[in-house]
Amino acid sequence: MDSKPKTKVVIAGGGTAGWMAAAAIGRTLGNVVDCTLIESDAIGTVGVGEATIPTLLTYSRLLGIDEAEFMKAVSGTFKLGISFENWTDVGHRYIHSFGITGQDHWSAGFQHFWKRGRVMGQAEEFGDYCLELVAAERNRFAHLPNLGLNYAYHIDSSAFATFLRTMAERHGVKRKEGKIAEVRRAPNGDLSSILIDDGTELEGELFIDCTGFRALLMGETLGVGYDDWTHWLPCDRAIAVQTESVREPVPYTRAIAHDAGWRWQIPLQHRTGNGVVFSSRYMSEDQGMDHLLSSVDGKTVSDPRVIHFRTGTRRSHWHRNCVAVGLSSGFIEPLESTSIHLIQRSIIRLIRMFPQNGISETDRDEFNAQTFYELEHIRDFIILHYNLTNRTDTEFWRHVRSMDVPESLTHRLDMFRETGRVFRENDQLFAENSWTQVMLGQGLEPQSYHPMADQMDDDELVRLLAHIRENVEKTVAALPSHKSYIDSFCAI
């Protein structure tokens, strides 16, 4: 029997998005897919996203990546959460950490028992009951048995793309160097081929658009429109620069709010990633540049890069025979390090719905529905950080504090304020503990707690809170420093 011909997949664009797609498709579908990636060395990538969230571990395990090898290749450090500074008030700080805080009951989250303890005057800060948060504060890290510590990575994104390219090519993915000169369409409107500047024409049955903000396939060629979310998320500029490391890397990302946005600080083994995000309506690019360069520690080792963006989403993420992945599909600022996660989710979603005998319209509709659902959830979580603030010291903060927000976010805020309840639906990215940590960190405390907390007598509740906190302290005290663990596990 003749074997079925392989499905021709063409990936337009490299960078993190292109090579994540190529490596995953080559690794999982290499026997049934003929995959080619088009990339030009003359075209740079945005490449500012160097902080990740724990879902990247799922991608790594899917591809069978050796963690120590990977961490060495990307000069990686470990990440236990994000430190938010100056968001609630100038001078205020809290950490949104990974993992779980305290001990939930099936009927009510730990925040209800903690709230009752606060009313009694017997509970410490909410974060004191979270292993990851306390470990981050103490600058400690180690792999614990049974996935006992939830973590992610800080990585060099350019090195990450190179690492993935090696893996993808090992699994049969072909790379074609060159600039895209023309994208051609079939009579039925689908994409048919891509012409490169050297005259080579690459035909395909499925195309993946990883061409960044330009969205050469999905936007320019297929004309898929864009929904703008800047009325909720007004920041539209970023400037990135790398500096020499001047201190030991901490196991968390820093997100430091300023007069018209925020800036990031991401420690790698060999350097620190820095950037400033701001709204051009409230801060000029010259002012943003001055703010960034006056705030960094250490000598700069790269030229600052200015990035223009517009927060929002494509109106379709799989249209005809083209799937947009990464910046071509939309953009949500990297405040909660979701950029690489969204790339990963699109790739895994595509693999799960990969066409067998032509593209199924129902699969395409389901792909888009799942993508929009996830994007809107993440959008609301990012808006939360801006809208729930006490700051009124600048026009920017007065605006985001008073702006209308999506009804879905208003409902979450009202429910937590009134009852302390948080619910996670349909495998949403940010679980109950993330919403609780950020809402508490931004100054919103519930007015009441679940009656289940009153089922415990006072002494029992005090013992429970003390036991959880003591276990956290004991575990953290036994961990090595973050730097010493990196030195023993994955030093470059």
N, C-alpha and C positions, 0 to 999 in steps of 0.2 A: 504494500500500500504506500502511495506517495505521501510523504510527510506534508503537513499543512504549512504553507509559506509563513514566515515570520511577519508580524505586524511591524510596519515601518514607523518608528517614532523619531521625530526631529525636535530637539530641544534648542530653542533660539536663545543664546546668552549663557554665560558661565556664572562666575561668582558663586556665592553661597547657595542661592536658589537653584541655579542650573546644575551644579555638581551634586547637591543633595538629591535632586531628582534623578540625575544620571546614576549615581551610586546605588540608590534604592531600587530603581527599575532594573539595572544590570544585575544586582544581587538576587532579586526575587523573581524576575521575569526573563532572565537572560536567555532561556531556552526557547522562548516563544516570541521574543521581541528583537528587532534589529534597530538599535538605538544609536543615533548620531547627535553630537552636540556641536553647535556652531559658536565659535568664540573668537574675538579679535583681541590680540594683545594691545592694540592701539586704543581700545576703549576701556576706560577705568570702571571700577565698580564703586557703589556707594560705600559698602563695607564698614559702617560705623558700629553696627550691632555686635558687640563682643560679650555681652552678658546674656545668659540663657536661663531657662527654668527647668525643673526636674524632668519634664517630658522628653528632653533631649536624650535622656538615658534610655528611653524606650526605642528611639531611633537607633542609637548605638548598638543596643542588643539585637535589634532586627537585622542589622548589617554584620553582626558578629565582631564588632570592633573591640580590640584589646584596649582597656581603659588607660593603662599606664603608657602604652605606646602612643595612644591618641593625645594624652595630656602633654607628653614631651614634644610631640610634633607641633602642637598649637600653643606652646609656652603657657599652658593652662594653670589656673588656680581654682580652688573650690569656692562655691558660693552657697551661703545658707539663707540669704534673704537680701532685702534692700533697706538701707537706712534712709528714711525721709526726714530731711532737715529743713526747717523754716516753712513747712507747709501749713501747719495749723496756726502757728504764730511764729514770728521771727524769734529765733533762739530755741524753739521747741524741736524735739527729735523723737522719732519712734522707729521701730523696725517692723517691717512686714516680712515675716520669716516663713520658711517652708515647714511643712509638717503639721502637727496637731498640738493644740494647747490644752493641757489638762486631760480630763477623762470625761468623755461624753456619756450620757445615758440615752437609751433608745428613744426616750420621749422628749429629751431636752438636751441642748448642747451645754458644754462646760460653762459657757458664759453666764448661764442662769444660776448655777451654784456659786460661781465667783461673785456675781452681783449680790446674792444674798450675803455672802461673806463680807463684801464691802459695806453693806448696810449695817452689819454687825460690828464693823471695824476690825475684822479678823482676816482680811484678804490683802495680799501684797499686790503689786502691779500685775496686770493680766499676763504680760510677757514673761514674768518670773516662773510661770508654769509651763513654758515651752522650751524643750531641749534645744532646738535649733536656734532659737533667739538668744538664749543665754550663752550657748557656745559661740555664736557670732560676736556677742558683746565681749567675751573673754578671749577672742582671737584663737579659738581652738578648733581642731577638726581631726577626724579619723573615720575610716570605714568601720561601722559597727555590724555585728551579726544580725541576720534577719532584717536587713534594710532598716536598721534602727535609727538612722540619721538621714533625713531627706535633704538632698543637695543638688546643685547644678554646677555649671562651670562658668568661668571667665576665660574667653579664648581669643586668640588672634584669628580674626575671620578670614584674612587672606591665606594664612597657613591652613586653616580648616578647609578652604576650597581646594588647595593643593593636595591635602591629605585625601580628600574625597575623590579627586580626579584620579589619583593613583589607584584607588580601590575600584572606581568605575571602569577604568581601562582594563584592569585585571579581570573584570567580569564581562568584557567584550564590547563595552561602549567605545565608539569611535569619536575622536575629536577632529573637527575641521576648522582650521584657522582661516579667518577672513571676516570682512565686514559684509553685512547683509545689504545687497544692492536693490533687491526687489522681492516682494512676497507675492506669489501668484495664486490665483483662485481658479477653481474648476467651474464649469458652467452652472452647477447647482449652487454655487456660492461658497462652498467649503474651500479651505486652503488646499492647494495641490502641491506646491513646491516653494523652495526658497532659492533664489539666485544669489550667489556670492560674488564679490567684486573681481575674483579671478576667472569668472565665467562658469564655475561649477554650479550645476543645478541639483539640489537635493530634494527628491520627491518624498512625500510622507503620507501616511493615513491618519496619524494623530500628531498634533503639534503642541508643544509646551512653550508658552511665552514667558521667558525669564529675562526679558530685555529691560527690566527696571522701570523707572517712572515713564519712560517713553512709550512703553506698551506697544511696540511696533506691530505685533500681530493682532492682539485683542483690541487695541484702541485705534491705531492709525489705519490698519487694513480692514478689520471687521466692523469698526465703528461702534463698538460697545461703549455706551455712555458711562458717566461717573457721577455718583452721588456724593456731594460735598458735605462734610461734617464740621466745617470750621466754625459754624455758629455755636457748636458745643465745645470744640477743641480748637481755639483760635491760634495756637502756635503754628507757624508755617516756615520757620527757618531753623537750621542747625549748622553749627560750625564745629568741626572735629579737629583735634590735634593730639599727637602722641608726645609723651615726655619720658625722660629717664626716671626710673624708680629711685626714690630717695628714702624709702622706709620699707619694712616688711609688709607683704601684701595681707590685707584683711580679708576674711571670708564673707564679704558682702559688697554689694554695689552701693555707691553713694548717689543719691538724687537730692540735690541741694537747690531749693527754690530761691529765685531772685526776683527782682522787681517786675519782670515781664515774662516769666517762664521758669526754667530750671536748668541746672547743669549736672552732668554725670562725671563720675570718677570710677574707673574700672581697673583694678590692679591685675596685671599679668606678672609672669616670672621675670621678664626682661624689660618691661616698660609699663607705663600707665596710660590707659586710654582716657581722654578727656573730651568733653563736648559741652556746648551750650545750646539749649533749645529755647526759642523765644517767638513772640508774635511781632511781625514787622509793623503792625499797627501801633504798638506801644514801645518798640525799641528798634533803632536802625541797625543795619549790619555793622557799621563802624562801632556803634556802642556795644553790640554783641561781641565783636572781636576784642574790644578793649576789656570787656568784663571777663571773657574767657582767659585771655593771656595774662591778666593781672591776678587771676585766681589759681592758676596751675602751680603745682609744686614740681621743681626739677626743670632741667633744661629741655626745651622742645627738640624733638628728633624727627619731626616731619613738618611740612608746611601746612598751615591751617586750610581746611577745605570747607567752603560754604555750600550748603545743600538747601535747595528750595523744595518744599513739599506742600501737599494739600491733603489734609486728613480726609479720608473717605473711602469709598469702595466702588469697584466696577459694578454695573447693574447686572452683570452676569459673569461668573467665574469659569464656567464651561459653556462655550458658545460654539455651535456647529462642531467642528472637529479640532477645536483649540481650547486648551486649558491654561489659564493665567496663574502663575505661581510667583509669590514674592511681591515685589513692588509694582509689577505690572497689574496686579489684581487689586491694589489699593494700599493704603498706608495708615497705620495707627502709630503715633509717636512711641518711642521705645521706653516709656516710663516704667512699665512692668516687664520689660524684656520679653515681649511676646512675638517679635518679628520672626525669629528663627522657628519658634513654635508654630506659627501660622504657615510657614513654608512646609514644615514637617507634616502638619495636619492635611494640607492640600495633597501632598505626595501620597500619604498613606490612604487618604480617601480615594484618590485616583486608582491606586493599585487595587483597592477593594472593589472598585467599580470598573475595572479595566475591560474594555470591550472585547468580546469573543468573535461575534459575527456582525460587525458593523456597530455603530454607536447606538445605544438604546436611549430614546428620548426620556424614558422614565428614570434611567440612571442619571442622565444629565440634570434633570429636574431635581432629583434627590441630592445630587452633589451640590447644586446651587443652594438648595434650601438649608442643608446642613452648614454650609459655609456662612451664609447670611446669619443664621442663628448664633453661630460661634462669634462672628465678628461683632454683632450687636451686644452680646454679653460682655465681651472684652471692652468695647467702646464705653459701655455704661460704667465699668469698673475704673477706667481711666478718668472719665468725667468726674467720678466721685472724688478723686484727689483734689481737683480744682474747686469744685462747687462747695464741698463741705470744709470750709475754712473760716477762721476768725479774722483773717487778714483784710484790712481796709486801707492799708498804707499807700497803695498805688492804684492808679486807674485800672490797670490790668486785673488786680485782685478784686477790686470792687465790682468789675464787670463779671468775672467768672463766679463770684459768690452770689450774685443776684440774677444770673441768667436763668431762663427756663431750661429744664433738663427733660430727657425722655420720660414718659410716664412710667416705664418699666423701672427706672432708677428711683423715681419719686416713691413708688410703691415699696421698694426695698428699704429706703430710708425711713419712711413712715412706720413700717412694720417693726423695724429694729428699735426705733425711738420709743414706740408705744409698748412693745412686748418683749424686746430682746431676741425675737425670732429671726433666723436666717435659714433659707431653704435653697438647696442646690437641685436644679432640675436637669434631667436628660444629659448627665455627664458633662455639665458646664466646666470650663477650665478652672475657674476660681471657686474653690469649695467654701463651705460655711466659715471655716477658720480664717481664710483670707479676708472675706468681707468683714468679719468681726474685728480682726486686728486693725484693718484700715479705718473702719468707722470709729472704733475706740481711739485709735491713734490720732484721728482728725477731730477728736473732741466730742463725739456723739455717744453718750451713755444712755442705755435703756432706762425708761421710767419704771419698769416693773420686771419681774422675772417669772418663770414658769412655776406653777404650784408644786411641781414635783420636787423642787428644791426644798420646800417646807416639809417634805416627808422625812427628812433627816433632822434629828435633834441637834441642838447647837454644838454639843461636844463632838458628835459624829462628823459634822461638817468641818469643824476646825481640824480634826484629825485627818480627814480626807485632804484638805488643802495643804496641810503640813507635810503629809506623806508624799504628795505629788511633787511639791517643791523640793523636799529633801532628796528624792530620787533624781530630779534634774540636777541638783547641785552635786550629788555624788558622781553622776555620770560625767558631767562636764569636768569635774576636778581630775578625773582619770584620763582625760583626752590630752594628747600632745598639742603643742602649739601648731597653728596652721602652717607656718613656715617650716618647722622641723618635719612635719608629716610630708609636705611637698618634697623636701630634700631627700627623704628616704624612699618615696614612692615614684616620683616622676620628674625629678630635677633635670633641667636641660643642660 
